[in-house]
Amino acid sequence: MEQKFVAERNEMVEEQLKPRRIKSGAILDAMNNVPRHLFVPENIQSHAYNDSPLPIGLGQTISQPYIVAFMTEQLELVPGMKILEIGTGSGYQAAILAYLGCEVYTVELLEELASRSKKALAALKFDNVNVIHGNGYLGWPEQAPYDAVIVTAAPDSIPVKLVEQLKKGGKMIVPVGKARSAQTLKLIEKKEGRIVENDLLYVRFVPMV
């Protein structure tokens, strides 16, 4: 069975990511090696490498593989960076960041998901991921500032406290918009004395609550 999943991961990279111009060799390597099927419920593991989001329970989803890769690539990460993730969910996005050699601080509002993702990450020995159960709008100020912030649920507007926790020169990627409507994936850059905002894609994420 494991060989089947290895083949499906390779197919995901070759058929879903490379044709959509995911170019970072490090990200492609991470997507090819992190076992996505271990971050979804057992009854849907056979769909883990599909080109779509999947339900993980409690009204939450694991994002489409392309969106995980695209959002990660926009942050231009290098090993050793300190990253804040809002919306741990399954733990898969945190695992990709950890595989890239980043120190990850991830906040999950739903206690059951926080506990589940902690176990999945520990089982795979991602000891550079720190998970807390908490309010994502508040971030994790004790560990700030961060080189990058990645938000995997959609707030109505850009959360000010998350921008405050970003280093000067840092980047944040966040889907913004109302639930059940088109949302815009935005890249925020914290420059000297100003915030630069760029719209990247129309997306659909679960709401950030």
C-alpha positions in Angstrom: 0.0 0.0 0.0 2.8 2.4 0.8 4.3 2.0 -2.7 0.9 2.9 -4.1 0.9 6.1 -2.1 4.5 6.9 -3.2 3.4 6.5 -6.8 0.4 8.7 -6.2 2.5 11.4 -4.7 4.8 11.4 -7.6 1.8 11.6 -10.0 0.5 14.5 -8.0 3.7 16.4 -8.4 4.1 15.6 -12.1 0.5 16.1 -13.2 -0.9 18.7 -10.7 2.0 20.9 -9.6 4.6 21.1 -12.4 2.1 21.8 -15.2 0.7 24.7 -13.0 4.2 26.2 -12.8 5.2 25.3 -9.2 8.9 25.7 -9.8 10.6 25.5 -6.4 12.6 22.2 -6.3 12.4 22.2 -2.5 8.6 22.5 -2.5 8.2 19.8 -5.1 10.5 17.6 -3.1 8.5 18.3 0.1 5.2 17.5 -1.7 6.7 14.3 -3.0 7.9 13.1 0.4 5.4 14.2 3.0 2.7 11.5 3.3 -0.5 13.5 2.8 -2.6 10.4 3.3 -1.6 10.3 7.0 -3.3 13.7 7.5 -6.7 12.7 6.3 -9.3 10.4 7.9 -8.6 6.7 7.2 -11.8 6.2 5.2 -10.7 8.8 2.5 -7.0 8.0 2.4 -7.5 6.6 -1.1 -8.4 10.1 -2.2 -5.5 11.9 -0.5 -3.7 12.8 -3.7 -6.7 13.9 -5.6 -6.6 17.4 -7.2 -9.1 18.8 -4.7 -9.7 19.7 -1.0 -11.0 17.0 1.3 -13.1 17.0 4.4 -11.2 16.3 7.7 -14.2 16.5 10.0 -15.7 19.3 12.2 -16.6 21.3 9.1 -13.0 21.7 8.1 -10.9 20.7 5.0 -7.4 19.9 3.9 -6.6 22.2 1.0 -6.1 21.1 -2.6 -2.4 20.1 -3.1 -1.8 22.8 -5.7 -3.0 25.5 -3.3 -0.7 24.2 -0.5 2.3 24.3 -2.9 1.3 27.7 -4.4 0.8 29.4 -1.1 4.1 28.0 0.2 6.0 29.1 -2.9 4.8 32.7 -2.6 6.5 33.1 0.8 10.0 32.4 -0.7 11.1 30.4 2.4 14.6 29.3 3.3 15.6 26.8 6.0 15.7 28.3 9.5 12.9 30.8 9.0 10.3 31.2 11.7 6.8 30.8 10.4 3.4 31.4 11.9 0.5 29.3 10.6 -3.1 30.2 11.4 -5.4 27.2 11.0 -3.5 24.0 11.7 -6.3 21.8 10.4 -5.0 18.4 9.5 -1.3 19.5 10.1 -0.4 18.9 6.5 0.6 22.4 5.6 2.7 22.6 8.8 4.4 19.4 7.8 5.3 20.8 4.4 6.8 24.0 6.1 8.7 21.8 8.6 10.1 19.6 5.8 11.4 22.8 4.2 13.5 23.3 7.4 11.4 26.1 8.9 10.5 26.5 12.6 6.7 26.4 12.6 4.3 27.9 15.2 0.8 26.9 14.3 -2.5 27.9 15.9 -5.8 25.9 15.7 -9.1 27.1 17.1 -10.6 23.6 17.3 -9.1 21.6 20.2 -9.8 18.2 18.6 -8.0 19.2 15.4 -5.1 20.6 17.4 -4.7 17.4 19.3 -5.1 15.2 16.1 -2.5 17.2 14.1 0.0 17.2 17.0 -0.2 13.4 17.0 0.2 13.1 13.2 3.2 15.5 13.2 4.8 13.7 16.2 4.4 10.3 14.6 6.3 11.6 11.5 9.0 13.2 13.8 8.4 16.8 12.8 9.8 18.2 16.0 10.2 21.7 14.5 6.4 22.2 14.6 4.8 23.8 17.7 1.0 23.4 17.9 -1.3 25.4 20.2 -5.1 25.4 20.6 -6.0 29.1 20.4 -7.6 32.0 18.6 -6.0 32.6 15.3 -6.9 36.2 15.1 -4.6 36.8 18.0 -1.7 34.9 16.4 1.1 33.7 18.8 2.6 37.0 20.1 5.0 35.3 22.5 7.0 33.9 19.6 6.8 37.0 17.3 8.2 38.4 15.1 7.9 35.9 12.3 9.7 35.8 8.9 6.4 34.7 7.3 2.7 34.2 8.2 0.4 31.7 6.3 -3.3 31.8 7.0 -5.3 28.7 5.9 -8.8 30.0 6.6 -10.5 33.1 5.3 -11.1 36.2 7.5 -13.4 39.0 6.2 -10.4 41.4 6.3 -6.7 41.2 7.0 -6.2 40.5 10.7 -4.2 43.5 12.1 -2.5 41.5 14.9 -1.0 39.1 12.4 0.5 41.9 10.4 2.0 43.3 13.6 3.7 39.9 14.4 5.4 39.9 11.0 9.0 41.0 10.7 10.0 44.0 8.6 10.6 42.5 5.2 8.3 39.6 6.0 5.5 38.2 3.9 2.0 37.0 4.8 -0.3 35.0 2.5 -4.0 35.0 3.4 -7.4 34.3 1.7 -9.7 37.2 2.4 -13.5 37.3 1.9 -16.9 36.2 3.1 -17.8 32.6 3.5 -19.6 30.9 0.6 -18.4 33.6 -1.9 -15.3 34.2 -4.0 -12.3 35.1 -1.8 -9.1 36.6 -2.8 -5.7 35.1 -2.0 -3.5 38.1 -1.0 0.2 38.4 -0.5 1.1 41.0 2.1 4.6 42.4 2.3 5.8 44.4 5.3 8.1 47.0 3.9 9.8 49.9 5.8 6.9 52.0 7.0 4.3 50.6 4.7 2.3 47.5 3.8 2.2 46.3 0.2 -0.8 44.1 -0.8 -1.1 42.0 -4.0 -4.1 40.0 -5.2 -3.0 36.5 -6.5 -5.9 34.2 -7.1 -9.6 33.7 -6.5 -10.0 30.9 -4.0 -12.5 29.3 -1.6 -11.5 28.5 2.0 -13.5 27.7 5.1 -14.1 30.9 7.1 -11.7 32.0 9.9 -13.7 32.1 13.1 
